[in-house]
Amino acid sequence: MDNNHNMPGQENEKRDEQEYSLYTEKIVKKPGNRIKRAVKHVAKVIGSAVIFGVVSGLVLSVVYPTAKKFVGDEEPSTRQGAVIPTDSQTEENTDDLWSYQESDSNEPESTADEGGESTDGSVEGTDNNELEGTSAFDGETGEDGQICDDDGLSREELVSLVDDQINYAIAGYKPGVSEFDSLYSGLKSVIADVNKSIVTIEVSQDGTTWDYISDTGVMGFIAAEDDYSFYILTTKQFVEEKFLSVIFNDGTVAEGTYITGDTTTNLAIVAVDKTVFTEEIPQTIKVAVLGNSYIIQQGDPVIAVGSIYGQSGMVVYTTATSVAGSVMDTDCSYRIISTDIASGEDDSGIIVNTKGEIVGIVPYHNEAISGKIINSYGISELKRLIERLINGKVTPYVGISPQTVTTVMKDVYGMPDGIYVSLVEDGSPAFYSGIQSGDIITAVGEETVNSVRSFQNAVFSMEPGNDTTVFISRPGKDGYRNIEITLQIGVE
């Protein structure tokens, strides 16, 4: 090599190129080709490494627990959080009738030291993926749980074997009685918390002779409070114009005062003065949490509490079998949460979710939602009504059966956005104001309405006796024409 960094022979090649440049051609590879080939080679190596790592991880997740069992190398658990202790936390529970028992057939065993519940309720680390006796690995696993003849397996075959073992492990897992008890212990704690807000109301016609409507009286729950009173939601027809005695969860007895009620839902509010508690209010008494019934979906687990199957003080675990139903009533529409509980003549109570939040009200003797199964009003549609009842306000009354104008109604019949009036009650404020069946209400006062919910909120924000302007689209020969009607809000 010379000082100009020329390789031996390069100088002669240059002279030859200069001397015969007019008569010869030299084919030169593109400079980028060599780089592209190098990049492709590196990409192949990286891709192979990634595939090998994924496959190795899958194999290790299946083989490692079995290998650890044979070797006996147990690592301490590093999981933290709320773990429900069970009798089989440190050793196999031989009294667990649902657990796998040791037998001559070498069926998989379930050990609690390698399996437990994570904080989200999932089970991990179970030892049910025993490799012996499985068709996928017959003749291919050694005593250490490793695959003996993996050199001849393709990637697809290896992944298929791993999938088979994962499916076998999942299918072989059977929770025992301890896990079953852990599940229901959580639900029982929810019920215990809900019971803190439930009260019993005894009624009397004259204040001296007290009547039991049921075995334990009329059920109610503490829906709200202020500095001076608890406000209890209960059944209107039982407590209206009665002397009331309220019994709290801790046994405290107090006089109840009827505030007001709603005829449509048969709900009412009873107030209790907090001075009945001479000291601090016991921790066994609390205001119920009103949840969001709009987010309840079909199949969600819920709990019915109250008078069920004709007996008071019942708790029934169930599911929301349907949330698609609704009932159209005067000036409103309520979403219905259905259950799979067979209904009885005297059903009443509440529906709570697994957080203990009230999401439904089961009204007493309400023909609008009664049926062969227990149905409940969604609590979200009732919140505005409950607020008015607590404040002693009567229910505003218009007197129509409203229906939200759907996309189909707009596309097929050309209806504008708003509330379709399917019925006007005789003698109602709507009747005397000139509202007709077939009208579409687009606004009430300054509030635009495009759903029954928005119409109901607009009406509930007004006071009976006041006048308001209702904007209506009325069908005619030339289509819909807009008119304004003055309506005086009435009392239901």
KAURVEN-V490914 format. One record per residue. N is the residue number from 1. RES is the residue in one small letter. PSI is psi in degrees with one decimal (NA if undefined). D_FIRST is the distance of its C-alpha to the first C-alpha in Angstrom with 1 decimal. Layout:
N_RES_PSI_D_FIRST, N_RES_PSI_D_FIRST
//
This chain:
1_m_134.4_0.0, 2_d_-177.3_3.8, 3_n_-16.7_6.9, 4_n_12.9_8.0, 5_h_33.1_6.1, 6_n_136.1_5.6, 7_m_154.4_5.1, 8_p_132.8_5.7, 9_g_-15.2_9.2, 10_q_-34.8_9.5, 11_e_-40.7_10.3, 12_n_-38.5_12.9, 13_e_-38.7_14.3, 14_k_-39.7_14.9, 15_r_-39.3_16.7, 16_d_-38.9_18.7, 17_e_-39.5_19.7, 18_q_-36.0_20.8, 19_e_-34.9_22.7, 20_y_22.8_24.5, 21_s_-24.3_24.8, 22_l_-13.2_28.6, 23_y_-13.0_29.0, 24_t_159.3_26.7, 25_e_145.1_26.3, 26_k_123.4_23.5, 27_i_120.1_24.8, 28_v_129.0_22.9, 29_k_146.5_24.2, 30_k_138.6_25.8, 31_p_-31.7_23.7, 32_g_-18.0_26.7, 33_n_-43.2_27.1, 34_r_-37.8_24.4, 35_i_-41.8_25.9, 36_k_-41.4_29.4, 37_r_-38.7_28.6, 38_a_-41.3_27.2, 39_v_-43.4_30.4, 40_k_-40.5_32.6, 41_h_-44.5_31.2, 42_v_-40.7_31.7, 43_a_-40.6_35.2, 44_k_-42.1_36.1, 45_v_-45.0_35.1, 46_i_-44.5_37.2, 47_g_-42.9_40.1, 48_s_-38.5_40.2, 49_a_-40.7_40.3, 50_v_-46.6_43.1, 51_i_-43.5_45.1, 52_f_-40.3_44.7, 53_g_-42.0_45.8, 54_v_-47.9_48.9, 55_v_-40.9_49.9, 56_s_-40.4_49.4, 57_g_-42.3_51.5, 58_l_-44.8_54.3, 59_v_-43.5_54.3, 60_l_-37.5_54.3, 61_s_-24.9_57.2, 62_v_-42.5_59.3, 63_v_-33.4_58.3, 64_y_-46.8_58.0, 65_p_-39.4_61.8, 66_t_-41.6_62.8, 67_a_-39.7_60.1, 68_k_-33.7_61.3, 69_k_-44.7_64.8, 70_f_-41.8_64.1, 71_v_-32.7_61.9, 72_g_15.9_64.3, 73_d_100.3_61.6, 74_e_128.3_63.5, 75_e_142.4_61.9, 76_p_142.9_64.1, 77_s_138.0_64.7, 78_t_5.1_63.1, 79_r_140.3_65.1, 80_q_161.7_67.3, 81_g_-168.2_70.1, 82_a_109.0_73.6, 83_v_125.6_74.0, 84_i_115.7_77.5, 85_p_142.3_78.3, 86_t_167.3_79.8, 87_d_-20.1_81.4, 88_s_24.6_78.4, 89_q_-36.3_75.8, 90_t_-14.3_75.0, 91_e_161.7_76.4, 92_e_132.7_77.6, 93_n_101.9_80.9, 94_t_-15.6_83.0, 95_d_-3.8_85.9, 96_d_107.7_83.8, 97_l_-18.7_85.4, 98_w_-9.5_82.6, 99_s_156.2_79.8, 100_y_133.8_78.4, 101_q_150.8_80.2, 102_e_131.9_78.9, 103_s_171.5_80.2, 104_d_-13.9_79.8, 105_s_2.5_78.0, 106_n_42.0_74.9, 107_e_155.5_75.0, 108_p_143.9_72.6, 109_e_152.1_73.7, 110_s_115.9_73.6, 111_t_139.7_72.9, 112_a_-17.5_73.3, 113_d_-17.2_70.7, 114_e_0.5_67.9, 115_g_147.1_69.6, 116_g_-178.6_71.2, 117_e_132.5_71.9, 118_s_174.5_69.4, 119_t_-22.9_70.6, 120_d_9.9_70.7, 121_g_-3.7_72.8, 122_s_154.7_70.1, 123_v_130.7_69.8, 124_e_159.1_66.5, 125_g_18.0_65.3, 126_t_154.0_68.1, 127_d_34.2_67.9, 128_n_-5.0_69.4, 129_n_56.3_66.2, 130_e_129.8_67.0, 131_l_-24.0_64.8, 132_e_138.2_67.1, 133_g_5.5_69.4, 134_t_143.2_67.5, 135_s_-27.4_66.9, 136_a_-31.4_63.4, 137_f_17.9_61.9, 138_d_124.0_64.2, 139_g_7.7_62.3, 140_e_7.1_59.1, 141_t_141.3_59.5, 142_g_-171.4_59.6, 143_e_-25.3_61.6, 144_d_3.2_58.9, 145_g_4.1_59.2, 146_q_153.6_55.7, 147_i_125.4_55.0, 148_c_-37.2_54.4, 149_d_62.7_53.2, 150_d_-8.3_51.1, 151_d_-29.1_48.1, 152_g_4.2_50.2, 153_l_137.6_51.4, 154_s_168.0_50.1, 155_r_-41.7_49.8, 156_e_-40.6_53.1, 157_e_-40.0_54.9, 158_l_-45.2_53.8, 159_v_-38.2_54.8, 160_s_-40.7_58.1, 161_l_-41.7_58.8, 162_v_-44.0_58.1, 163_d_-40.6_60.4, 164_d_-42.1_63.1, 165_q_-37.6_63.0, 166_i_-45.9_63.1, 167_n_-37.7_66.1, 168_y_-39.9_67.7, 169_a_-41.8_67.3, 170_i_-44.5_68.9, 171_a_-29.4_71.7, 172_g_-12.7_72.4, 173_y_126.7_72.9, 174_k_113.3_76.6, 175_p_145.7_77.7, 176_g_-176.5_80.4, 177_v_-34.0_83.5, 178_s_-42.5_81.8, 179_e_-38.4_79.5, 180_f_-44.2_82.5, 181_d_-37.8_84.4, 182_s_-41.3_81.4, 183_l_-49.4_81.4, 184_y_-22.0_85.1, 185_s_-35.3_85.2, 186_g_-42.2_83.1, 187_l_-37.7_85.6, 188_k_-34.0_88.5, 189_s_-33.0_87.1, 190_v_-45.7_86.9, 191_i_-41.0_90.6, 192_a_-37.2_91.6, 193_d_-39.1_90.0, 194_v_-39.1_91.7, 195_n_-19.9_95.1, 196_k_-23.7_95.0, 197_s_-5.8_95.7, 198_i_137.4_98.4, 199_v_166.1_102.0, 200_t_139.3_105.4, 201_i_121.4_108.2, 202_e_144.7_111.9, 203_v_153.5_114.3, 204_s_141.1_118.0, 205_q_-34.3_120.5, 206_d_-3.3_122.8, 207_g_-2.0_120.7, 208_t_-35.9_122.6, 209_t_116.2_122.0, 210_w_134.1_118.3, 211_d_142.8_117.1, 212_y_120.6_114.0, 213_i_-34.9_112.5, 214_s_-170.4_110.6, 215_d_-32.0_110.4, 216_t_16.4_108.4, 217_g_-168.2_109.3, 218_v_131.9_107.4, 219_m_145.2_103.7, 220_g_171.3_101.7, 221_f_151.7_98.5, 222_i_108.3_97.6, 223_a_-25.9_95.9, 224_a_172.4_95.7, 225_e_159.4_97.0, 226_d_-162.9_97.7, 227_d_-17.6_98.9, 228_y_-26.1_102.4, 229_s_153.9_102.3, 230_f_143.3_100.7, 231_y_119.5_100.8, 232_i_128.4_101.3, 233_l_127.6_100.7, 234_t_-164.2_103.3, 235_t_126.2_105.6, 236_k_-47.2_107.9, 237_q_-18.6_110.9, 238_f_-32.5_111.3, 239_v_-11.1_111.2, 240_e_130.8_112.7, 241_e_39.6_116.1, 242_k_157.7_116.0, 243_f_133.7_116.2, 244_l_138.5_112.8, 245_s_119.2_111.6, 246_v_129.6_107.9, 247_i_117.8_106.6, 248_f_173.5_103.0, 249_n_-30.6_100.6, 250_d_2.8_101.7, 251_g_-5.5_105.4, 252_t_133.0_106.3, 253_v_132.1_109.0, 254_a_156.1_109.4, 255_e_135.7_111.5, 256_g_146.1_109.7, 257_t_122.2_110.3, 258_y_127.1_109.9, 259_i_-70.5_107.9, 260_t_169.2_107.7, 261_g_173.1_106.5, 262_d_125.9_105.2, 263_t_-38.5_107.3, 264_t_-48.3_104.6, 265_t_-11.4_102.4, 266_n_33.5_105.3, 267_l_152.8_103.3, 268_a_165.2_104.7, 269_i_132.5_103.9, 270_v_132.1_105.9, 271_a_145.0_105.4, 272_v_128.8_105.8, 273_d_131.1_106.3, 274_k_-13.8_103.7, 275_t_-9.6_106.4, 276_v_-24.9_107.5, 277_f_104.0_104.7, 278_t_-26.5_106.1, 279_e_-154.4_102.9, 280_e_149.7_99.2, 281_i_128.0_98.6, 282_p_151.6_97.6, 283_q_-11.6_94.0, 284_t_1.0_95.5, 285_i_130.9_96.4, 286_k_161.8_93.8, 287_v_136.5_93.5, 288_a_151.4_92.0, 289_v_120.1_88.6, 290_l_115.4_89.0, 291_g_-168.3_85.8, 292_n_103.8_84.3, 293_s_-12.4_85.9, 294_y_-25.4_83.8, 295_i_-2.4_80.7, 296_i_130.9_82.6, 297_q_159.2_81.3, 298_q_130.7_82.8, 299_g_-8.7_82.2, 300_d_139.4_81.8, 301_p_134.2_83.6, 302_v_169.3_86.7, 303_i_128.8_89.7, 304_a_130.2_93.3, 305_v_131.3_95.6, 306_g_-143.9_99.3, 307_s_101.1_102.3, 308_i_143.8_100.8, 309_y_29.3_102.6, 310_g_10.8_105.9, 311_q_132.7_105.1, 312_s_163.6_104.1, 313_g_28.7_101.4, 314_m_153.2_99.1, 315_v_125.6_95.3, 316_v_122.5_93.6, 317_y_131.0_89.9, 318_t_-169.3_89.1, 319_t_159.5_86.6, 320_a_97.2_86.8, 321_t_-24.5_87.6, 322_s_141.6_87.7, 323_v_9.9_87.0, 324_a_-16.0_87.5, 325_g_156.1_91.2, 326_s_156.3_93.1, 327_v_127.0_96.7, 328_m_126.1_98.1, 329_d_-176.8_100.9, 330_t_118.6_102.8, 331_d_11.5_100.4, 332_c_169.8_97.5, 333_s_133.8_95.3, 334_y_136.9_94.1, 335_r_139.5_91.1, 336_i_131.0_92.2, 337_i_117.0_90.3, 338_s_154.1_91.7, 339_t_-179.4_91.6, 340_d_19.1_92.6, 341_i_126.9_95.5, 342_a_132.4_98.9, 343_s_154.5_101.0, 344_g_175.9_104.5, 345_e_-33.7_107.4, 346_d_29.0_106.8, 347_d_141.1_103.1, 348_s_157.7_101.6, 349_g_-151.4_98.8, 350_i_159.7_95.2, 351_i_126.7_91.8, 352_v_153.0_88.9, 353_n_-178.1_85.2, 354_t_-5.0_83.2, 355_k_-5.6_82.7, 356_g_9.7_86.5, 357_e_137.0_86.7, 358_i_122.6_89.7, 359_v_-7.6_88.6, 360_g_151.6_91.9, 361_i_124.6_95.7, 362_v_105.4_98.0, 363_p_155.0_101.3, 364_y_129.2_104.7, 365_h_55.0_106.7, 366_n_105.1_104.5, 367_e_-21.8_105.2, 368_a_-33.0_102.4, 369_i_7.3_99.7, 370_s_155.9_101.7, 371_g_-159.2_101.1, 372_k_-15.5_100.6, 373_i_161.5_97.6, 374_i_124.2_97.2, 375_n_156.0_95.7, 376_s_151.6_94.9, 377_y_136.9_94.5, 378_g_134.6_90.9, 379_i_-28.3_91.2, 380_s_-37.8_89.1, 381_e_-16.8_91.7, 382_l_-10.2_94.4, 383_k_-42.5_92.9, 384_r_-39.9_94.4, 385_l_-45.2_97.8, 386_i_-40.0_97.6, 387_e_-42.9_96.9, 388_r_-41.6_100.0, 389_l_-40.2_102.1, 390_i_-38.5_101.1, 391_n_5.3_102.0, 392_g_19.6_105.4, 393_k_138.3_104.8, 394_v_163.2_106.3, 395_t_123.9_104.2, 396_p_151.6_104.1, 397_y_126.7_105.5, 398_v_-48.1_104.9, 399_g_37.7_106.1, 400_i_161.2_103.5, 401_s_106.6_101.4, 402_p_154.9_97.9, 403_q_130.6_95.0, 404_t_133.0_91.5, 405_v_115.7_90.7, 406_t_172.4_87.9, 407_t_-39.5_85.3, 408_v_-42.9_87.4, 409_m_-36.0_90.5, 410_k_-43.0_88.6, 411_d_-41.2_87.0, 412_v_-43.3_90.1, 413_y_-1.7_92.9, 414_g_26.6_91.2, 415_m_144.6_92.2, 416_p_169.3_90.8, 417_d_141.2_89.1, 418_g_-155.1_91.7, 419_i_121.0_94.3, 420_y_129.0_96.5, 421_v_105.2_100.1, 422_s_-21.4_101.3, 423_l_141.0_104.6, 424_v_123.9_106.9, 425_e_136.9_109.4, 426_d_136.5_113.0, 427_g_6.5_114.3, 428_s_164.3_110.8, 429_p_-36.9_109.6, 430_a_-38.3_107.3, 431_f_-47.6_110.4, 432_y_-22.6_112.4, 433_s_-15.6_109.6, 434_g_7.7_109.3, 435_i_136.9_106.0, 436_q_156.9_106.1, 437_s_135.9_104.5, 438_g_-16.5_101.5, 439_d_154.7_100.7, 440_i_114.1_97.1, 441_i_123.5_96.8, 442_t_-21.6_93.8, 443_a_148.6_94.5, 444_v_111.7_97.0, 445_g_-125.5_97.6, 446_e_3.1_94.2, 447_e_120.7_92.3, 448_t_134.1_90.6, 449_v_128.3_91.1, 450_n_10.6_88.9, 451_s_159.4_89.6, 452_v_-36.2_92.6, 453_r_-45.2_90.8, 454_s_-34.5_90.5, 455_f_-44.2_94.2, 456_q_-42.3_95.4, 457_n_-38.1_93.6, 458_a_-42.3_95.1, 459_v_-42.4_98.6, 460_f_-16.9_98.2, 461_s_-3.2_97.3, 462_m_161.3_100.7, 463_e_137.3_104.1, 464_p_140.6_107.1, 465_g_-18.6_109.6, 466_n_149.6_107.0, 467_d_146.8_106.4, 468_t_158.5_103.1, 469_t_128.9_101.8, 470_v_124.6_100.5, 471_f_128.1_98.4, 472_i_142.8_98.9, 473_s_119.4_97.7, 474_r_129.9_100.7, 475_p_147.0_100.4, 476_g_-172.0_102.5, 477_k_-36.0_102.9, 478_d_23.6_100.2, 479_g_-159.9_97.8, 480_y_136.9_97.5, 481_r_145.1_99.1, 482_n_132.8_98.6, 483_i_160.7_101.6, 484_e_137.2_102.3, 485_i_136.2_104.8, 486_t_124.7_106.3, 487_l_133.1_106.4, 488_q_119.4_108.2, 489_i_132.5_106.4, 490_g_-168.2_108.9, 491_v_132.4_109.2, 492_e_NA_108.6
//
